[in-house]
Amino acid sequence: MSRDFVYQGTPSRVVFRVGALETLADEVARLGAARALILCTPGKRAWADDVAARLGARAAGIFDQARMHTPIETAEAARAAARDRRADCTVAIGGGSTISLAKAVALATDLPILAVPTTYSGAEMTTIWGLTEGGAKTTGRDPRAMARTVIYDPALTLGLPPAVAGPSGLNALAHCVEALYAPDGNPIVDLLAADGARALAASLPAVVAHPDDIDARSEALYGAWLAGAALGSVAMALHHKLCHVLGGSFGLPHAEVHTVILPQAAAYNCAAASAAMARLARALGVADAADVPAAIYDLAGAVEAKRALRDIGMKESDLDRAAELASADPYANPRPVTRDGIRALLDDAFFGRRPGGEHQLLRERTA
Ligand code: NAD
């Protein structure tokens, strides 16, 4: 089969090493910026103070009110702070919530973003922005939302507790899985996604078992970078749609939903995405592509993450409505998305069944 693809490179500069935060002042200068507004969550003010000290005269101020899903009021307050302080760039130090706030500022002010990610969300590698107004979240893509420079310092992730690191890493793995069967995929993204999956699967159990293992932390953050780059480059499918529905309409926690759904979504798509599953099998170290969904389920177990929707706040009585919502207006997906198919997937996810178990074999035989 001859190749047929479009590849769009992402124009960001990435500095990756233990201790990379030391380069911050040089990297701000390299952006041509002289007045950085530093963004963080309220709990991470100490990081912002440290950044301000490193930047000296190049620090224009700190805005420490970043929160999950970027409420419009928070975005407006950060934009006002940027204008009042005559900032010419933002430095976002923290997880996806903080980086998303920098994106909201960039959309209104054009300020370049220097991101220092401290979780595995991958937000720093995408043009995707999100804003919440009146309880409804709007998302979109805009080149101004792409970080101009990203400093990955694995030392900053040493404090990420295992209970956060595990699901956050599985969230990143989900980007790799869906990138490998994306309708607009390309060879570069395949390389990113496959090595991202390998790095995450190899490192996450060690991150959780030995939180001080800097090599494992480094490999997990490297995997998260690749996962974010894959997420930013191609369209996501059924898994991300389902997680969007479960998070948005039923208030379930973001990374935990990804962790529960990923093995089940992979099982749903397994037979219809054989090339992607073969690559994932190599990445995850399993012999047979059909075992990929179970390997992901086992990885979630190895990082001690919850694997059932009923354990993360879902009500069984809401499964029918979730199936309706997730099968309406579906994203492109390797296997056709049907209401009954999604309902069965949600049943397996609700009870946290291991993919490939007898219930599924029986269902496939009687289908
Ligand atoms: P988060 O940024 O909300 O961080 C969770 C908590 O952990 C915060 O209190 C934070 O201060 C703390 N924290 C962060 N790093 C830490 C560390 N190294 N050690 C100890 N504590 C730390 O969570 P998240 O999962 O990174 O991001 C979720 C948000 O990001 C959601 O709003 C999601 O929609 C968004 N997101 C956006 C994109 C995108 O492309 N735009 C991609 C993924 C996620």
Boltz pocket constraint, residues with backbone or C-beta under 6 A from the ligand:
constraints:
  - pocket:
      binder: B
      contacts: [[A, 41], [A, 43], [A, 44], [A, 67], [A, 68], [A, 69], [A, 70], [A, 94], [A, 95], [A, 96], [A, 97], [A, 98], [A, 100], [A, 118], [A, 119], [A, 120], [A, 121], [A, 122], [A, 123], [A, 124], [A, 126], [A, 127], [A, 128], [A, 129], [A, 130], [A, 156], [A, 157], [A, 158], [A, 159], [A, 160], [A, 161], [A, 168], [A, 254], [A, 255]]
      max_distance: 6.0
